[in-house]
Amino acid sequence: MFHNAMKTASVRQLRTEFPKVRDMIEREGEVVVTERGQAAYIIRPYTPPKKNRTKKPERIDYYARLLSYMPKPISAEASRAMDADRDDR
């Protein structure tokens, strides 16, 4: 899992000798942090993610979305039926 050449540092060394551990990280690229003698973490330098400038974000059609939420108008026949029902009351 780990290469034999990989440098290790303990949690205590991180707390007390961080500049030395940081130099190891810069030199080696990765440092395995041990906790109670067992490998627990790997620390490596941060590299920012590459930005994908080729793909443009998809435009949202807010008006179409609004129309999809609105109730559908009733037909003329249904409207007449409602008016006829009101007259009976």
Secondary structure, 3 states (H helix, E strand, C coil): CCCCCCEEEEHHHHHHCHHHHHHHHHHHCCEEEEECCEEEEEECCCCCCCCCCCCCCCCCCHHHHHHHHCCCCCCHHHHHHHHHHHHHC
